[in-house]
Amino acid sequence: MLMLTGLNDYDFIDFGCSKGGSIAYAAKAFGVPRGIGIDISPEKVEATRGAGFDAMLADARTLSAYPKAVSFVTMLDFLEHLPGLSDARTCILSASEVAKDFIFIRQPWFDSDGYLMSLGLKLYWSDWRGHPNAMTSLEFHNVLSRIPNIEDFRIYGRDPILDSDHPAVHPIGSPTDQHEWKAGTHDPKPAVPFDRPVFKQIMCIAILKGSSTTLEEVEAKLPWDTVVFASDA
């Protein structure tokens, strides 16, 4: 196993740092100066370093050897790229061991795929070949509720999509791996108001056992719209 050094010098670890943007976001949102990214891709680690951030080559599934090394772990647009739910569960368990206060997860919303398909529609990110692990809020609940180190957690919907006019919505027949819908570039789509919640992102905050940080303190620093589930309700 690759041995990491100096983790205790950082406030947080960003899993799947890619090019470093998520490190910058978390540092600003939580008002802490030092974050380090980890990634299994040497190219992405170098890109993060090239952008001016600290990063190490490491596997996010294998950090149990560094208990409570940092205050928190972030996973921003990360878990959906993993091969499947088992790897995601292992990464979240690893985060619960290396952090001492909380875990922050944010990624695309996949809960509405079946509903939108019934209307002849889809969200463009739900059809990416790079998103094999399309976790729903129920799957997040089932993972977070069964990790022993987690005391409380909440699942949120962020940035509501009210109807099919939203550029994130495509007709079901659009090619895969698209971005926002554009008239003249993509096929027409039906005009449909949505009668149930659809969001751009799902967000999770998990407070770890023994932490003096509260859910309310963490969520006050982040934009969100709806609580989908609260373990302390």
C-alpha positions in Angstrom: 0.0 0.0 0.0 1.3 3.5 -0.8 2.1 5.2 2.4 0.9 8.8 2.7 2.8 11.4 4.8 1.9 14.6 6.5 -1.9 14.2 6.4 -2.2 15.7 9.9 -1.0 19.0 8.4 -4.2 19.4 6.4 -7.7 20.4 7.3 -9.4 18.1 4.8 -8.8 15.5 2.1 -10.6 15.8 -1.3 -11.3 12.3 -2.8 -10.8 12.3 -6.6 -9.3 15.7 -6.8 -9.1 15.7 -10.7 -7.8 19.2 -11.4 -8.1 20.8 -8.0 -11.4 22.7 -8.4 -13.1 20.8 -5.6 -10.3 21.6 -3.2 -10.7 25.3 -3.9 -14.5 25.1 -3.5 -14.2 23.3 -0.1 -11.5 25.6 1.2 -13.7 28.6 0.5 -17.0 27.1 1.6 -15.6 26.0 5.0 -13.1 28.7 5.5 -10.1 26.5 6.0 -6.7 27.1 4.5 -5.3 23.6 3.8 -6.8 20.8 1.8 -5.0 18.0 0.0 -6.4 16.0 -3.0 -5.9 12.4 -3.7 -6.5 10.5 -6.9 -5.5 7.2 -8.5 -4.5 9.0 -11.7 -0.9 10.3 -11.9 -2.0 12.7 -14.6 -4.8 14.2 -12.4 -2.5 14.5 -9.4 0.0 16.4 -11.6 -2.9 18.6 -13.0 -3.9 19.4 -9.4 -0.4 20.3 -8.4 0.0 22.4 -11.6 -3.1 24.4 -10.5 -1.3 25.3 -7.3 -2.9 22.7 -4.9 -1.3 19.9 -2.8 -2.2 16.4 -4.1 -1.0 12.8 -3.6 -1.3 9.6 -5.6 -3.5 7.4 -3.4 -6.5 5.0 -3.4 -9.5 6.5 -1.5 -10.6 3.1 -0.5 -7.5 2.4 1.6 -7.1 5.2 4.2 -8.1 3.3 7.4 -4.4 3.3 8.4 -4.7 7.1 9.0 -7.5 7.4 11.6 -8.8 10.9 12.3 -6.0 12.5 10.3 -8.1 15.4 9.1 -11.2 17.3 10.1 -13.3 16.3 7.1 -13.4 14.6 3.7 -15.0 15.9 0.5 -16.3 13.9 -2.4 -17.5 16.3 -5.1 -18.5 14.8 -8.5 -16.5 11.7 -7.5 -18.6 8.7 -6.6 -20.6 8.5 -9.8 -17.4 7.8 -11.7 -16.6 4.6 -9.7 -17.4 1.2 -11.1 -20.2 0.5 -8.7 -21.9 0.8 -5.4 -19.5 -1.5 -3.6 -16.5 0.8 -4.4 -18.6 3.8 -3.3 -19.4 2.2 0.0 -15.8 1.4 0.6 -14.7 5.0 -0.1 -17.4 6.4 2.3 -16.3 4.0 5.0 -12.7 5.0 4.4 -13.7 8.7 4.7 -15.4 8.0 8.0 -12.1 6.6 9.4 -9.7 9.2 8.1 -11.9 12.2 9.1 -12.8 13.1 12.7 -15.7 15.6 12.1 -17.7 15.1 8.9 -18.0 14.0 5.3 -19.4 16.2 2.5 -20.7 14.5 -0.7 -22.1 16.3 -3.7 -22.8 14.9 -7.2 -25.4 14.7 -10.0 -29.0 13.8 -9.2 -30.2 10.4 -10.4 -33.4 9.9 -8.5 -35.7 11.1 -11.3 -34.4 8.9 -14.1 -37.4 6.5 -14.2 -39.9 9.4 -13.9 -38.3 11.4 -16.7 -38.0 8.3 -18.9 -41.8 7.8 -18.6 -42.2 11.3 -20.1 -39.8 10.6 -22.9 -37.0 12.6 -21.2 -33.7 12.2 -19.4 -31.1 14.3 -17.6 -27.9 14.5 -19.7 -25.6 13.3 -17.0 -27.7 10.2 -16.5 -26.6 9.0 -19.9 -22.9 9.4 -19.6 -20.7 6.4 -20.0 -18.4 7.9 -17.4 -21.2 7.7 -14.7 -21.5 3.9 -14.1 -22.4 4.4 -10.4 -25.7 6.4 -10.5 -26.5 6.5 -6.8 -30.0 7.5 -5.7 -31.0 9.0 -2.3 -32.1 5.6 -1.1 -28.7 4.1 -1.9 -27.0 6.9 -0.1 -29.3 6.3 2.9 -28.6 2.6 2.9 -24.8 3.2 2.8 -24.6 6.1 5.3 -27.0 4.5 7.8 -24.9 1.3 8.1 -21.5 2.9 8.6 -20.7 2.6 12.4 -18.6 5.8 12.6 -21.5 8.0 11.3 -23.6 9.6 14.0 -26.2 11.6 11.9 -26.6 12.5 8.3 -28.9 14.4 6.0 -29.5 14.1 2.2 -30.4 17.2 0.2 -31.7 18.1 -3.2 -30.0 21.1 -4.7 -30.9 23.4 -7.7 -34.5 22.3 -8.6 -35.5 21.6 -12.2 -39.2 22.5 -12.6 -40.0 21.5 -16.2 -38.6 20.1 -19.4 -37.5 23.6 -20.6 -34.4 23.3 -18.4 -31.2 22.8 -20.4 -30.2 19.8 -18.3 -33.2 17.9 -19.8 -32.9 16.1 -23.1 -35.4 14.0 -25.1 -34.8 10.3 -24.3 -33.5 9.7 -27.8 -30.6 12.2 -27.5 -27.1 10.6 -28.1 -25.1 9.6 -25.0 -22.4 11.8 -23.4 -24.1 15.1 -24.1 -24.1 18.3 -22.2 -26.8 21.0 -22.0 -29.7 20.8 -24.5 -29.5 23.3 -27.3 -32.2 24.1 -29.9 -30.9 23.3 -33.4 -28.2 21.0 -32.0 -30.4 18.4 -30.3 -33.8 17.0 -31.2 -36.9 18.8 -30.0 -38.4 17.8 -26.6 -41.9 18.0 -25.2 -42.9 20.8 -23.0 -43.7 19.2 -19.7 -44.1 20.7 -16.2 -42.8 18.3 -13.5 -45.2 17.1 -10.8 -42.5 15.8 -8.5 -39.1 17.0 -7.3 -36.3 16.9 -9.8 -32.9 18.5 -9.0 -29.5 19.0 -10.6 -27.6 17.7 -7.6 -27.8 15.5 -4.5 -25.8 16.4 -1.4 -25.0 14.5 1.7 -23.5 15.6 5.0 -22.5 13.0 7.5 -21.4 13.9 11.1 -19.0 11.4 12.6 -19.2 10.0 16.2 -17.2 12.1 18.7 -17.3 15.2 16.7 -18.4 18.5 18.2 -19.5 19.8 14.8 -23.2 19.8 14.2 -25.2 19.2 11.0 -26.6 22.7 11.2 -23.1 24.2 11.3 -22.0 22.4 8.2 -25.2 22.9 6.1 -25.2 26.6 6.9 -22.0 27.0 4.8 -23.5 25.3 1.8 -26.2 26.0 -0.8 -29.1 23.6 -0.8 -32.9 23.6 -1.4 -34.6 20.6 0.1 -33.9 18.1 2.8 -34.7 14.7 1.3 -33.9 12.7 4.4 -32.7 13.5 7.9 -31.5 10.7 10.2 -32.2 12.9 13.2 -35.8 13.6 12.2 
